[in-house]
Amino acid sequence: MTHASLRRQGFTLIEILMVVVLIGLMAAFAIPKIDFRDFRVNGSVRSMCNLLDQAEREAIKNQANVNVLFDQTHNALIVHDDDNNNNVEDAGERVRSYPLGEQVVFGNSGAPLHTYAAPISFTRRMNSMPELIYRRDGSASENGGFYLTAQGTAVAKDARAIEVQKADGRASWYQYTGSAWVKKF
């Protein structure tokens, strides 16, 4: 077999390095142009809707109220399993805090109001924070909602709204597209 008849198989190290360098250069130019705010706010909204659904299921499963507090100071939701339904955090009752997400805060970023006039519309209070109670039948203490947006932005399209229905405790969320609120879930 002669040298000329050998077929070349595979790639040389130089060819592989050139491809890796080109991919790196393309990524270096593309990544700064990606707007992560939208992904962060959407992820946070989904997490908060799941958290509200979980609180509702816990209330039904344990046949006891579950209080959800909206901590605007720390941008978090606090979930309190109120085992004796007295609306007080007693010793032995489980209390957990869930942050909204990285660079996500309560607010509507200047978007027109969807349904509720405040960043958090729930009127009940516990420890001076707005409160939503899920009852043992799965219902919520009141109709209400809250807005989430990216921190430090005044871009209306970053606004999301979460609404809770009193009758069945269901949470739905909406996104502001720049011209209208659109139901997402």
ZALUM-812298 format. One line per 2 residues: number of its first residue (from 1); their letters; for each residue x, y, z of N, C-alpha, C, O. Coordinates in steps of 0.1 Angstrom, whole numbers. Layout:
% ZALUM-812298
NUM> a> X/Y/Z/X/Y/Z/X/Y/Z/X/Y/Z; ...
//
This chain:
% ZALUM-812298
1> mt> 9/-12/0/0/0/0/9/12/0/18/13/8; 7/21/-9/15/33/-10/9/44/-2/-2/44/3
3> ha> 18/54/1/14/66/9/2/73/3/-6/78/10; 2/74/-10/-9/81/-17/-22/74/-16/-33/81/-16
5> sl> -22/61/-13/-35/54/-13/-41/54/1/-52/50/3; -34/59/11/-39/60/25/-50/71/25/-47/82/21
7> rr> -61/68/31/-71/78/32/-70/85/45/-67/78/56; -72/97/45/-71/105/57/-84/103/66/-95/104/60
9> qg> -83/101/79/-94/99/87/-93/108/99/-82/109/105; -104/114/103/-104/123/115/-99/137/112/-97/141/100
11> ft> -97/145/122/-93/159/121/-79/160/128/-76/153/138; -72/170/124/-59/173/131/-62/182/143/-73/188/144
13> li> -52/182/152/-54/191/164/-55/205/160/-63/212/166; -49/210/150/-50/224/145/-64/227/141/-69/237/144
15> ei> -70/218/133/-84/220/128/-93/221/140/-102/229/140; -92/212/150/-101/212/161/-99/225/169/-109/231/173
17> lm> -87/229/171/-85/242/179/-91/254/171/-96/263/178; -90/254/158/-95/265/151/-111/266/152/-116/276/154
19> vv> -117/254/152/-132/254/154/-135/259/168/-145/266/170; -128/254/178/-131/258/192/-129/273/193/-137/280/200
21> vl> -119/279/188/-116/293/188/-127/301/181/-132/311/187; -132/297/170/-143/303/163/-156/303/171/-163/313/171
23> ig> -159/292/177/-171/291/185/-170/300/197/-179/307/201; -158/301/203/-156/310/214/-158/325/210/-164/332/218
25> lm> -153/328/199/-154/342/194/-169/345/191/-174/356/195; -176/336/185/-191/339/183/-198/340/196/-207/348/197
27> aa> -195/332/206/-202/333/219/-198/346/226/-207/352/232; -186/350/224/-182/363/231/-190/375/225/-193/384/233
29> fa> -194/374/213/-201/385/207/-216/383/210/-223/393/211; -221/371/211/-236/369/212/-241/370/226/-251/375/229
31> ip> -233/365/236/-238/364/250/-241/377/256/-252/378/263; -234/388/254/-237/401/260/-251/406/254/-257/415/261
33> ki> -255/402/243/-267/407/237/-280/400/242/-291/404/239; -278/389/249/-289/382/255/-295/389/267/-287/392/276
35> df> -308/391/267/-314/398/278/-320/387/288/-330/381/285; -313/386/299/-317/375/309/-328/380/318/-334/371/325
37> rd> -332/393/318/-343/397/326/-355/389/324/-362/385/333; -359/388/311/-371/381/308/-371/367/313/-381/362/319
39> fr> -360/359/312/-359/346/317/-360/345/332/-367/337/337; -354/355/339/-354/355/353/-368/358/358/-373/351/368
41> vn> -375/367/353/-389/371/357/-398/359/354/-406/355/363; -397/353/342/-406/342/339/-403/330/348/-413/324/353
43> gs> -391/327/351/-387/316/360/-393/319/374/-398/310/381; -392/331/379/-397/335/392/-412/334/392/-418/329/402
45> vr> -419/338/382/-433/337/382/-438/323/382/-447/319/389; -431/315/374/-435/300/375/-433/294/388/-441/286/393
47> sm> -421/298/395/-418/293/408/-429/297/418/-433/289/427; -433/310/417/-443/315/427/-456/309/425/-463/306/435
49> cn> -460/306/412/-473/300/410/-473/285/415/-482/281/421; -461/278/413/-460/265/418/-460/265/434/-466/256/440
51> ll> -454/275/440/-454/276/454/-468/278/459/-472/272/470; -476/287/453/-490/289/457/-498/276/455/-506/273/464
53> dq> -496/269/444/-503/256/443/-499/246/453/-508/239/459; -487/246/457/-482/237/467/-488/241/481/-492/232/489
55> ae> -489/254/484/-495/258/496/-510/254/497/-515/250/507; -517/255/486/-531/251/485/-532/236/488/-541/232/495
57> re> -524/228/481/-524/213/483/-521/210/498/-527/200/503; -511/217/504/-508/214/518/-520/217/527/-522/209/537
59> ai> -527/228/524/-539/231/533/-549/220/532/-555/216/542; -551/215/520/-561/204/518/-556/191/524/-563/185/532
61> kn> -543/188/522/-538/175/527/-538/175/543/-542/165/549; -534/186/549/-532/187/563/-545/191/570/-546/191/582
63> qa> -555/195/562/-568/201/568/-565/212/578/-571/212/589; -556/221/574/-553/232/582/-549/244/573/-544/242/562
65> nv> -551/256/578/-547/268/570/-532/268/567/-524/264/575; -529/274/555/-515/277/551/-515/292/548/-522/296/539
67> nv> -507/299/555/-506/314/553/-495/317/544/-484/312/546; -497/325/534/-486/330/525/-485/345/528/-494/352/525
69> lf> -473/348/532/-470/362/535/-461/368/524/-452/361/519; -463/381/520/-455/387/510/-446/397/516/-450/408/520
71> dq> -433/393/517/-423/401/523/-416/410/513/-406/406/506; -421/422/512/-415/432/502/-401/436/506/-393/439/497
73> th> -398/436/518/-385/441/523/-374/431/518/-363/436/513; -377/418/518/-367/408/514/-370/402/501/-364/392/497
75> na> -380/407/494/-384/401/481/-386/386/482/-379/378/475; -395/382/491/-397/368/493/-412/365/497/-419/374/500
77> li> -415/352/495/-428/347/500/-425/339/512/-416/331/512; -433/340/523/-431/332/535/-443/324/536/-455/328/536
79> vh> -441/311/538/-452/301/539/-452/296/553/-442/291/558; -464/297/560/-466/293/574/-477/283/574/-488/286/571
81> dd> -474/271/579/-484/260/581/-490/263/595/-485/260/605; -502/269/594/-509/273/606/-518/261/611/-530/261/609
83> dn> -511/252/618/-518/239/622/-530/241/630/-540/233/629; -531/251/638/-543/253/647/-552/265/642/-562/269/649
85> nn> -550/270/630/-558/280/623/-561/292/632/-571/298/631; -551/296/640/-553/308/648/-546/321/642/-546/331/648
87> nv> -540/319/630/-533/331/623/-522/337/631/-519/349/630; -515/328/639/-503/332/647/-492/322/645/-495/310/645
89> ed> -480/326/643/-469/316/642/-466/311/656/-458/317/664; -471/299/659/-469/293/672/-456/284/671/-452/280/660
91> ag> -451/281/682/-439/272/683/-443/258/677/-454/253/680; -434/253/669/-437/240/663/-443/240/649/-443/230/642
93> er> -449/252/646/-455/253/632/-444/256/622/-435/265/625; -444/250/611/-434/251/601/-436/265/593/-447/268/589
95> vr> -424/272/592/-424/285/585/-412/284/575/-401/281/580; -414/287/563/-404/287/553/-404/300/545/-414/306/543
97> sy> -392/304/540/-391/316/532/-386/312/518/-376/304/517; -392/318/508/-388/315/494/-385/328/487/-394/336/485
99> pl> -373/331/483/-370/344/476/-376/344/462/-378/333/456; -379/356/457/-386/357/444/-377/352/433/-382/346/423
101> ge> -364/354/434/-355/350/424/-345/361/422/-347/372/426; -334/357/415/-323/367/414/-328/379/406/-333/378/394
103> qv> -326/391/411/-329/404/405/-344/405/401/-347/411/391; -353/399/409/-368/400/407/-374/406/420/-370/402/431
105> vf> -383/416/418/-389/423/429/-404/424/426/-409/422/415; -411/428/437/-425/431/435/-427/444/428/-420/454/432
107> gn> -436/445/418/-438/458/411/-442/455/397/-441/444/392; -447/466/390/-451/464/376/-444/472/366/-448/473/354
109> sg> -432/478/369/-423/485/360/-430/495/351/-426/497/340; -440/501/356/-447/511/348/-457/506/338/-463/513/330
111> ap> -459/493/338/-469/487/329/-483/491/334/-485/493/346; -493/492/326/-506/495/330/-511/484/340/-507/473/338
113> lh> -519/488/349/-524/478/359/-532/467/352/-541/471/343; -530/455/356/-538/444/350/-552/444/357/-562/446/350
115> ty> -553/441/369/-565/440/376/-564/448/390/-574/454/394; -553/447/396/-551/452/410/-543/464/410/-533/465/402
117> aa> -546/474/418/-540/487/418/-527/488/427/-520/498/426; -523/477/434/-511/478/442/-502/467/438/-506/457/432
119> pi> -489/468/441/-480/457/438/-484/444/444/-482/433/438; -490/444/456/-496/433/462/-510/437/468/-511/446/476
121> sf> -520/431/463/-534/436/466/-541/429/478/-551/434/482; -535/419/484/-541/412/495/-542/422/507/-532/428/511
123> tr> -554/422/513/-557/432/523/-554/427/537/-552/435/546; -555/414/539/-552/408/552/-537/411/556/-529/412/547
125> rm> -534/412/569/-521/414/573/-517/404/584/-525/401/593; -504/400/584/-498/392/595/-484/397/596/-477/398/586
127> ns> -480/401/608/-467/407/610/-465/418/601/-454/420/596; -475/426/598/-475/438/590/-472/435/575/-469/445/567
129> mp> -473/423/571/-471/419/557/-484/415/551/-493/409/558; -486/418/538/-498/413/531/-499/397/532/-489/391/532
131> el> -511/392/534/-513/378/537/-524/372/528/-534/378/526; -521/360/523/-531/352/516/-532/339/524/-522/333/527
133> iy> -545/335/527/-546/322/535/-553/312/526/-563/315/519; -547/300/525/-553/289/518/-560/281/529/-554/277/539
135> rr> -573/278/527/-581/271/537/-581/256/534/-577/252/523; -586/249/543/-585/234/542/-594/228/531/-592/217/527
137> dg> -603/237/525/-611/232/513/-604/236/500/-610/234/490; -593/243/501/-586/247/489/-589/261/484/-583/266/475
139> sa> -598/267/491/-602/281/487/-591/291/493/-584/287/502; -591/303/488/-582/313/493/-591/323/501/-603/324/500
141> se> -584/331/509/-591/340/518/-597/352/510/-607/358/515; -592/355/498/-597/366/490/-592/365/476/-582/359/473
143> ng> -599/372/467/-594/374/453/-583/384/455/-584/393/463; -572/382/447/-562/392/448/-550/388/438/-551/379/431
145> gf> -540/396/439/-529/393/430/-517/402/434/-517/410/443; -506/400/426/-494/407/428/-486/408/415/-488/400/406
147> yl> -477/418/414/-469/420/402/-455/417/406/-450/419/417; -448/411/396/-433/409/397/-427/415/385/-432/416/374
149> ta> -414/420/387/-407/426/376/-392/424/378/-388/420/389; -384/428/369/-369/427/370/-365/439/379/-370/450/377
151> qg> -355/437/387/-350/447/396/-343/458/388/-336/455/379; -346/471/392/-339/482/386/-343/485/372/-335/491/365
153> ta> -354/481/368/-359/483/354/-372/491/354/-380/490/363; -373/499/344/-386/506/342/-392/502/328/-400/509/322
155> va> -388/490/324/-393/485/311/-406/477/314/-406/467/320; -417/483/308/-430/477/311/-431/463/307/-439/455/313
157> kd> -424/459/296/-426/445/292/-420/435/301/-421/423/299; -413/439/311/-407/430/322/-418/427/332/-415/419/341
159> ar> -429/433/332/-440/431/342/-447/418/340/-451/414/329; -450/411/351/-458/399/352/-469/401/363/-466/408/373
161> ai> -480/395/361/-491/396/372/-495/382/375/-497/373/366; -497/379/388/-502/367/393/-515/370/400/-515/378/409
163> ev> -525/362/396/-538/364/402/-543/351/409/-540/340/404; -549/353/421/-554/341/428/-569/343/430/-574/353/433
165> qk> -577/332/426/-591/332/427/-595/327/441/-590/317/445; -604/334/447/-609/331/461/-616/317/461/-613/309/470
167> ad> -625/314/451/-633/302/452/-625/289/452/-628/280/459; -615/289/443/-608/276/442/-593/277/445/-586/267/444
169> gr> -588/289/448/-574/291/452/-564/290/440/-552/290/442; -569/289/428/-561/288/416/-553/300/413/-558/312/414
171> as> -540/299/410/-531/310/406/-529/310/391/-526/299/385; -531/321/385/-529/323/370/-519/334/369/-518/343/377
173> wy> -511/334/358/-502/345/356/-503/351/342/-507/344/332; -499/363/341/-501/371/329/-488/379/326/-480/382/335
175> qy> -485/381/313/-473/388/309/-477/401/301/-486/400/293; -471/412/304/-473/424/297/-464/424/284/-452/423/286
177> tg> -470/425/273/-463/424/260/-458/437/255/-451/438/245; -461/448/262/-458/461/257/-470/468/252/-470/481/251
179> sa> -481/461/249/-493/467/245/-506/461/252/-516/467/253; -504/449/257/-516/442/264/-511/431/274/-500/426/272
181> wv> -520/428/283/-517/417/292/-522/404/286/-533/403/281; -513/394/285/-516/381/279/-515/370/290/-505/369/297
183> kk> -526/362/291/-526/351/300/-516/340/295/-517/336/284; -507/336/304/-497/326/301/-501/312/307/-498/302/301
185> f> -507/312/319/-510/300/326/-522/302/335/-526/292/341
//
